[in-house]
Amino acid sequence: MGLRGRVLVAKVGLDGHDRGAKMVSRALRDDGYEVIYTGLRQTPETITAVAVQEDVDMVGLSILSGAHGTLIPDVTRLLAEAGCDMPVVVGGIIPPSDVSALAACGVAAVFGPGEPMAEIITEVGRLVSDYRKSQGLP
């Protein structure tokens, strides 16, 4: 069986806690995805550059610092300016009242703490599959 897709996982901003991002990265890898993990304290510009360079099928952002209202829209705007239309998902501490604003700026899904890994994998699978089909990829 071939690769299911390429996923970029990034920790945006000054947040220094990456256990959740590493757990999701490992689960995606074990499910057949190629995962590019950027590590801690990435800027929106760096995340966009890596997404373009690595030609990923999805960007997953992890944020716990509370700066999601500023940093996530910056990432989605920069990706759009770079001509990238792959799905963006966010995981971390996101108040329910902020989810609609993130969706409005282009976030396809938001996962909170304790989200079952099987549900994350299923949703990522759907998003990556839909994106790859839209690009004419298997």
The 8 nearest C-alpha neighbors of each residue, nearest first, counted from 0:
[[1, 2, 3, 31, 30, 32, 137, 4],
 [2, 0, 3, 31, 4, 32, 137, 33],
 [1, 3, 4, 31, 32, 0, 33, 5],
 [4, 2, 32, 31, 1, 5, 33, 124],
 [5, 3, 32, 2, 56, 33, 6, 127],
 [4, 6, 33, 55, 56, 32, 34, 7],
 [7, 5, 34, 57, 55, 56, 58, 35],
 [6, 8, 35, 58, 34, 59, 36, 57],
 [9, 7, 59, 36, 60, 58, 35, 6],
 [10, 8, 60, 37, 36, 11, 61, 38],
 [9, 11, 61, 39, 60, 40, 41, 62],
 [12, 10, 41, 40, 42, 9, 62, 61],
 [13, 11, 40, 14, 41, 42, 10, 70],
 [12, 14, 40, 15, 11, 64, 41, 39],
 [15, 13, 64, 12, 16, 40, 63, 62],
 [14, 16, 39, 13, 17, 40, 10, 12],
 [17, 15, 14, 18, 63, 39, 19, 10],
 [18, 16, 20, 19, 21, 15, 39, 10],
 [17, 19, 21, 20, 16, 22, 23, 15],
 [20, 18, 22, 21, 17, 23, 61, 16],
 [21, 19, 17, 23, 22, 18, 24, 61],
 [20, 22, 24, 18, 19, 23, 25, 17],
 [21, 23, 19, 25, 24, 20, 18, 26],
 [22, 24, 26, 20, 25, 21, 27, 19],
 [25, 23, 21, 27, 22, 26, 20, 28],
 [24, 26, 28, 22, 23, 27, 29, 21],
 [27, 25, 23, 29, 28, 24, 30, 22],
 [28, 26, 30, 24, 29, 25, 32, 23],
 [29, 27, 32, 25, 31, 30, 26, 33],
 [28, 30, 26, 27, 31, 25, 32, 24],
 [31, 29, 27, 28, 32, 26, 120, 3],
 [32, 30, 28, 29, 3, 2, 27, 33],
 [33, 31, 28, 3, 4, 27, 5, 2],
 [32, 34, 5, 28, 4, 6, 35, 31],
 [35, 33, 6, 7, 5, 32, 28, 36],
 [34, 36, 7, 8, 6, 37, 33, 5],
 [37, 35, 8, 38, 9, 7, 34, 24],
 [38, 36, 9, 35, 8, 39, 10, 41],
 [39, 37, 36, 10, 9, 40, 41, 17],
 [38, 40, 10, 41, 15, 37, 17, 14],
 [41, 39, 13, 12, 11, 10, 14, 42],
 [42, 40, 11, 12, 39, 10, 45, 46],
 [41, 43, 45, 44, 11, 12, 46, 40],
 [42, 44, 74, 46, 45, 73, 47, 41],
 [45, 43, 47, 42, 46, 48, 77, 74],
 [46, 44, 48, 42, 47, 43, 49, 41],
 [45, 47, 43, 49, 48, 44, 50, 42],
 [46, 48, 50, 44, 45, 49, 78, 43],
 [47, 49, 45, 51, 46, 50, 52, 44],
 [48, 50, 52, 46, 51, 47, 53, 45],
 [51, 49, 47, 53, 48, 52, 55, 54],
 [50, 52, 54, 48, 49, 53, 47, 55],
 [51, 53, 49, 54, 50, 48, 55, 47],
 [52, 54, 50, 55, 51, 49, 35, 5],
 [55, 53, 51, 52, 50, 56, 5, 49],
 [56, 54, 5, 53, 6, 57, 50, 7],
 [55, 57, 5, 85, 6, 127, 4, 130],
 [56, 58, 6, 86, 85, 55, 87, 7],
 [59, 57, 87, 7, 6, 8, 88, 86],
 [58, 60, 8, 88, 89, 87, 7, 9],
 [61, 59, 89, 9, 8, 10, 88, 90],
 [62, 60, 90, 10, 91, 89, 20, 9],
 [61, 63, 91, 64, 10, 11, 90, 60],
 [62, 64, 92, 91, 65, 14, 61, 16],
 [65, 63, 14, 66, 62, 13, 67, 92],
 [64, 66, 67, 63, 92, 62, 93, 68],
 [67, 65, 68, 64, 69, 70, 12, 62],
 [66, 68, 70, 71, 69, 65, 62, 93],
 [69, 67, 66, 70, 71, 72, 101, 65],
 [70, 68, 67, 66, 72, 71, 73, 74],
 [69, 71, 73, 67, 72, 66, 68, 74],
 [70, 72, 74, 67, 73, 69, 68, 75],
 [73, 71, 75, 74, 70, 104, 69, 76],
 [74, 72, 70, 76, 71, 75, 77, 43],
 [75, 73, 43, 71, 77, 72, 76, 78],
 [74, 76, 78, 72, 77, 73, 79, 71],
 [77, 75, 79, 73, 74, 78, 72, 80],
 [78, 76, 80, 74, 79, 75, 73, 81],
 [77, 79, 81, 75, 83, 80, 76, 47],
 [80, 78, 82, 76, 83, 81, 77, 75],
 [79, 81, 77, 82, 78, 76, 83, 75],
 [82, 80, 78, 79, 83, 77, 51, 47],
 [83, 81, 79, 80, 78, 84, 77, 51],
 [84, 82, 78, 79, 81, 85, 51, 80],
 [83, 85, 79, 86, 82, 78, 130, 87],
 [84, 86, 57, 56, 83, 130, 87, 58],
 [87, 85, 57, 107, 58, 84, 88, 126],
 [86, 88, 58, 106, 107, 59, 57, 85],
 [89, 87, 59, 108, 107, 106, 109, 60],
 [90, 88, 60, 109, 59, 61, 110, 108],
 [89, 91, 110, 61, 111, 109, 60, 62],
 [92, 90, 62, 63, 111, 61, 93, 112],
 [91, 93, 63, 111, 94, 62, 112, 65],
 [92, 94, 91, 95, 97, 111, 98, 65],
 [93, 95, 96, 97, 92, 98, 111, 65],
 [96, 94, 97, 98, 93, 99, 111, 92],
 [95, 97, 94, 98, 99, 100, 93, 101],
 [98, 96, 95, 100, 94, 99, 101, 93],
 [97, 99, 101, 95, 100, 96, 102, 94],
 [98, 100, 102, 101, 97, 103, 96, 95],
 [101, 99, 103, 102, 97, 98, 104, 68],
 [100, 102, 98, 104, 103, 99, 106, 97],
 [101, 103, 106, 99, 105, 100, 104, 98],
 [104, 102, 100, 101, 105, 99, 106, 98],
 [105, 103, 101, 102, 72, 106, 100, 75],
 [104, 106, 102, 103, 107, 75, 101, 87],
 [105, 107, 102, 87, 101, 88, 108, 104],
 [106, 108, 88, 87, 86, 105, 102, 109],
 [109, 107, 88, 106, 89, 110, 87, 102],
 [108, 110, 89, 90, 88, 111, 98, 107],
 [111, 109, 90, 89, 114, 91, 108, 112],
 [110, 112, 91, 90, 114, 92, 113, 109],
 [113, 111, 114, 91, 92, 110, 90, 19],
 [112, 114, 115, 111, 116, 110, 19, 91],
 [113, 115, 112, 111, 116, 110, 118, 119],
 [116, 114, 117, 118, 113, 119, 112, 120],
 [115, 117, 119, 118, 120, 114, 23, 26],
 [116, 118, 120, 115, 119, 121, 114, 122],
 [119, 117, 121, 116, 115, 120, 122, 114],
 [118, 120, 116, 122, 117, 121, 123, 115],
 [119, 121, 117, 123, 118, 122, 124, 116],
 [122, 120, 124, 118, 119, 123, 117, 125],
 [121, 123, 125, 119, 124, 120, 118, 126],
 [124, 122, 126, 120, 125, 121, 127, 119],
 [125, 123, 121, 127, 122, 126, 128, 120],
 [124, 126, 122, 128, 123, 127, 129, 121],
 [125, 127, 123, 129, 128, 124, 130, 122],
 [128, 126, 130, 124, 129, 125, 56, 123],
 [127, 129, 131, 125, 130, 126, 124, 132],
 [130, 128, 132, 126, 127, 131, 125, 133],
 [129, 131, 133, 127, 132, 128, 126, 134],
 [130, 132, 136, 134, 128, 133, 129, 127],
 [133, 131, 135, 129, 134, 130, 136, 128],
 [132, 134, 130, 131, 135, 129, 136, 128],
 [135, 133, 131, 132, 136, 130, 129, 137],
 [136, 134, 132, 133, 131, 137, 130, 129],
 [137, 135, 131, 132, 134, 133, 130, 128],
 [136, 131, 132, 135, 128, 3, 134, 4]]
